[in-house]
């Protein structure tokens, strides 16, 4: 069977490999200069930066892709476990190291509130229940039939998934800072902890079970290893080619047109594009069910990502650092609900040179700093606000965990939601496609088997099971369940 994969992010790469292992003749087209989707790599003045995802959990999902062809991932890329996973810096300058070793976690929690040690064990127990159902059982199951969703409702109701992640964490944890630290995971997949369904609380157990890893050489090195696997297995990859239109005959996709004027035909098509873009700008009119979902959809927040090097090192800054500002709930409301750019912020810092010195010249550091911001539905003039936000972030870090940064920073540049819209065709410049709300989960999310079409399939952040590397890799596993019918017969 001849299959065309549109989009070369991790979802598209995984789909191409899984279908190739099933004997499909696969072509993958992507508009970026190299594979990886948002996992591009930037080089500036001797400093290297991963442009997109930097946190690797559930590494077995990557290992599976190599195992499909009798290979071991360890022969192609080195995944290094991190300790701590994240270092939290709170507004009073206190720090909390969240990482491996349950005894270490108990000691860290006890420094803030001894009673929360037992609460954390309760949180983990509930997280495992959610994990067993939401990830192990349902993470790679297609939800294109309502009956599939209806069968799960009794179990999901028993788990009270109508609650938010914040409500779930707060039912176990008392200390306000620990509540913030242990409810942040939804932000890694585009959600507000106060609105995101607590099914995403499964991330606690996922991290505890497999840890948090870093690919030596960066996420870009992992992409390179997968790109090499694609080439060796005979998948035809075409970079720098954007899909301009999708043509259909009735309920079947006939061909797609690329920006070079060529038309590509196939028996089956897989989209790793933002479903909001797919159904709003490429497939017009979209099938009614998909069109309704798009009209009702809530997109995730936007991202401001600042990249820079420093002509000195900051050894006290962990590989992953979460720098929290004074406000939490109110700041998130500004970002997600009011869609205004606040004067304050909270930050995620990635310092890869803490683990891999090759990211910067000797004696220097490389940094990636991410700030959640409103998506483009907010009225933010990024031409003006981009430089201002860069300066404010550098000043805040210089006055706290990175003294002297204002004098040491080198080769800074940034991306705003406008870049996500223009470079990745992300509707509203959202960082993670549609938000992980209950009403946008499982059957309510964009289906892996396209609504109303026989030979179009979806993978990636906007489809089931959701955003984040484990989510997009699992969306490709769903195709294994659908593969016998992928001809659309």
N, C-alpha and C positions, 0 to 999 in steps of 0.2 A: 504493500500500500504506500502511496506517495503522500507525505504529510508535510505541510508548511507550518513552521512555528514563527509567529510574529512577536518579536521582543526577546532580547537576550539577557534579561535579568536572571537571577537564580532560579526563578520559576520556569522560565523558558529553557534554560540550560538543562535543568533536571528533567523537564518534559521531553526534550529532544533525546536525552540519553535513555530514558526509560522506554520511549517508543522505538528507538534504534535497537535496544536489546530485544524488543518483540519482533524485530524484522522489518520495521518500517524504513522506507527510503525517505530520509529526513533532510529538509533544508531549513536553516534558521536565518532569519533576516533581522537586523537591528540597526537603529539609526545612530547609535553612539560609535565613536571611533574604535572602541574595543568592547568585548563582551563584559557582562557584569551588571548592565543596567545602571543603577545608581552607585554601584560599587566600582566607579572609575578610579583612576589614580592620577594625582597631580604631582608634578615636580616643579619646584620653584627655588632657584638659587641654592641648590644642594640639599633642600629639605623635601622629603617625600611625605605625601598625605593620602591616606585612604579617603575617598570622597564620600562614601556612603556607610553601609553597616560596618561596625567595628567590634560588636559583641557576638561571639560564636557560642551558642548553646546547642545541646543535642547533636554533638558532632557525629553520632552514628548515622544521621541522615545523609551527611556527606559521604561517609564511608560506604553506605549502601550503593551509591552511584558508581563507585569504582568496583565494588564487589559484583555488580551486574556483569562485568566483563572479566571476572576472575582476578582482579587486581586489589592491592591493599593501598589505602590512602597514605599510609605511613611511608611508602616508597616514593611518593610524589610531593607531599607537603608535610611540614611539621606543625602539629597543633599543640601549643604549650598551655597547660593549665595555669591559671592566674591565682594569686593569693596576695591581697584580698581580691574578691571579685569587683567590689566597688568600695571606695572610701567616701563616706558622706561627711561633708563639712556643713555644720549648722550655723545659724546667725550669731550665736554666742561664741563662735570659734571652737566649739567642741567637735570631736570627730568620732565616727562610728565606722569600724571596719566590718563589712559584710562579706563573708567568704566561707571557704571550706572548713571542715572540722566542727562538729556540733559542740564540742567542749569550748572551743574558741568563741563560737557564737554565743553560748550561754554566758561566758565571761564578759563579752562586749555588751550584751543586753543588760546584765546585772549592774554594770557601771551606771546605767541610766535608771533602771527600776527593777529590783530583784524579782518582784511579782510577775514581771513580763517574761521571765524565763519559762515558766509553765505556760503562759499564754502563747509563746512562740511555738511550743510543742503542739498546742491545740491548733494553731494556725497551720502548721505543717500537716497535721493529720487531716484537716479539712481540705487543704490543698491537694493531698494525695487522692482523696475521694474525687475531687474535680478532675484531676489528672487522669485517673483510671478510666473515667467516662469520656471527658472532653478531648483528651489527646490519644490515649491508647485505643479506645474503642471507636471513637467517632472522627478523629482527626483526618483519617484518609478515606472516610466513607462519603459517597456522593449524596447530596441532599437535594437532588433535582426533583424528587417526588414528595409531595406533601405528606403522604402516608409515612415516609421515613421520619419526618419531624413529629408527627402525631404519636408514633410509637415511643418516642423518647420523652414526651412531655411529662408523664408521671414521675420518671426518675429525676428529670431536671427540676421539677417542682419540689421534690423532696430535698434537693440540694439548695433550694431557695435562690436560684440563679437570677431572680428579679432584683436581688440586692446588688449594690455597687461594690467594687473592690474596696473602697474606703469603708463601707459599712462592715464588710467581712473582716477586714483587718482590725477595725475598732472594736469588734466584738471579742477580740482576743487580747489586744494590746492597749495599755493605758497611757504610756508616756507619749506626749504630743510629738516629740521628735521621732520616736521610733515608729509611730503611726505614719508619719510622712515618708520615712525611709522604706517601710515595708509595703507601702501602697503605690509606689512610683512606677511599678512595672508596666501598667497600661500606657504610660507615656512612651515606652519603647516600641509600641505598636500603634501609636496615634490616638490614644484615648485619654479622656479626663478620668482620673481615678474616682471622682464623685459621680460619674455617669456610666462608666464602663461596667458591663455585667461581670459579676464575680467569677464567672467561668474562667476568666483570665487570671484568677488567683492561682490557677494550676502552675503558673510560671515559678512560684516558690519551690514547689516540689521538683519541677523540671531542672531548675538550677541546682538544687540539693542533690539530685540523682546523678547528674552528669557534669556539673561544674560549669565554669565559664572559661573559654579558651581564646587564645590569640594565635592566628596563623603567622608563623615566622615569615617575614617579608610582607606581611599585611594581608588584608582580605583580597587585595589585588593578586597576591601570589596564589591564593586559593582559586581565584577565577582563572589564572593562567594554567593551573594544573587541570582544571576542568575543560578549558579550551583545548588543551593538548589532547585530553581524552576524547573529546568530540572529533578532533581531526583524525586521530588514530583509528577511530571506529567508523570513519567514513561519513560523518555528518557534514554536509556542505554549509559553511558559515559565510554570510555576506554582511559585513559591517558597513556603516555609512549609508544604509538604505532604509528610507522611511516609507511606511505604508500610507498611501494617499487616499485610497478608496477600496471598498470591499464590494464585490459584485455577486449578486445572488439570483438564482432561478427558483422562485417559489420558496421552499423551505430548505434549500441547499445553497451553500456558498459555492460559487463557480470558480472565482479567481480573485486575486487582489492586484491592484495597480500600485507600483512603486514610484518614488519620486524621480527615477531616471527614465520614466516613460514606459518601462516594461510591464508586462502582465504575467503573473505567475498562477498556474493552475495546479490543483492537487485534489486528492480524494478526501482528505481531511485537513482541517485548519485548527491550530492551537494559538490562542491569543494570550500573550503575557503583557498586554497593554493595560493601561488603566481602564477598567470597564466603563467608567464615566465617559472617557474619550471614545472607546469602542462604540458604545451605543448612542452617543450623542453627536459624534462628528464623522464617523466612518460608516456605520450602518444606519442609513437614513432612508425610510423610517425604520427604527428598530422594532423588533417584535413587541407587541403590546405589553407583555409582562415585564420585559426589560425596561421599556420606556417608562412605565409607572414607577419601577424601583428607582430609576435614575431621577425622576422628578421629585420623589420623596426623600432621596438620599441626603444624609448629613456627612459631609466630607471631614477628614481629620484636620488637625491644626497644621499650620505651616511651620517651616524651620528656617532659622537663620544660622548658618554654619560659617564660623570664622576659622581660617587656617593661618598658621604662622610658625616661624622658627624662632629660637632664641639663641643668642651668642654665648649663653651660659646654660648650666643644667639646674634643674629643680628636683633634687632627689627625694624631697619630702612629698612631692605630688605623685600619687599612685598612678598605675596604668589607666584605671578608670576612676574618675572622681566626680561625685555629684555635689555641686556647690549650690546650696539652698539659700534663697533670700529670705527676708523677714516674712513676707506674705506667702501663703500656700493656696488655700481655697479661693481667696479673692483674686490672686494672680491668675489662677486657672480659669476663673470666671471671665476675667478680662480677655483671655486668649480664646477660649472656646465659645463663650456665650455673647459677650459684648463685642468681641472682635476688635479690640483696641490695643494699640501698642503702649504698654505701661513704661514708666520710667524705671521701674525695678524689673528684676528677672531672676530666674534660676537657670543653672548651667550644667551641662554634662561636658567634662573635659576628657579627652583621649590623649594620653602621652605614650605613644608606642615605643619611644626610646627608653622607657622604663624596662622594657623586655627585649627590644631589638634595636641596638645602637645604629644599625644601618640606615635608619630613617633620617639621620642628620649627620653633618660633619662631626668629627671627633670633638668632644667637649661641649657640643650643642644639644638642644632638644628640639623635637617636632611636636606641634600641638594641633588639635582639632577641637574646637569649642562649639557646642550646639546649644542654642537657646530656642525653646518652643515659642512661637509667635503666632499671631492670627494669620489665617490663610488669606487669599486675595479677595474673599468676600468682605473683608474689613477694608476701610478706606485709609490705607497706609501708603504714603509716598516714599517708596523704597529708594528712590534716587537721592532723597534728602536724608531719610532715616537710616539707611544702610551705614554710611560713614559715621553718623552720630552713635549708633548702637555699637559699632566696632570700638570706638573710642571709649564709650562707657564701660564696655566689658573689660577692656585692657586696664582701665583705671581701677575698676573694682577688684580685679585679680591682683593688681600691683599693690593694692592696699590691704590685701588679705593673705592668700596662700602663695603668691608669687611676687615677693618684694623686688622692686627694681625692674619690673616687667616693662614699664613704659620706656625705659632706656635700653632694654635688651632685645625687644621684639625685632624680628627681621622678616621681610618679604610677606607681609600680611595681605590676605585677600579673603573675600567672603562670597557666599551664595545666599540668596533670598528666595522667598516663594516664587518670585518672577522667574528665577533660574529653573526651578522645578517645573514650572509651567512650560517654559520655552525649550528646555533641554530634554525633559522626560515626558512631555505631553500630559502632565498631571493636572487635571481639572481643578481650578481654583488654587493651583500651586500647592496642593495639599502634600504633606510629607508621606502619607501612608494610604492613599486612596480613601475609601469610606471608613468612617469611625467604627470602632468595635462596640457598638451598642447592641443590646439584646434584640432590638427590632431590626438589626442588620447582621444577624448571626445565623449560621446554619441555612435552613431553607429560605430565610428572609434575606440572605446575602445573595449576590450575583452567583448564579449556578455554575458549576464546573462544566456541565453540559448546557450549552447556550439555550436560553429560553426561546422556544419556538423555531429552532433551527436544528437540522439533523446532523450536520457534519462540522460544527464549530464547537470548540471546547475552550474553557478558560482556566488559567492558572495565575498565581500571583497574589498580591496583597489584597486586591478588591474582591476576590472570590473566596469560597470556603477552603480552609478554615480561617484564614485571616492573614494579617501582616506579621512581620518579623521573619527571620530566616527559617525557624522551624515551621512556621505557617506556610510560607511560600513553597518550601521543599515538600511539605505534606500535600499541598494542592496538586503537585505533579504526581504524587502517589495515588491520588484519586483516579487519575487517568488509567492506572492499572486495573481498577475496578470497571472502568468504562470501555477499555480497549477492545473487547470482542465486538462491540457495536460501533466502533469509530468510523466505519465506512459510511455510516448514516443509512445503512440498509434497513 
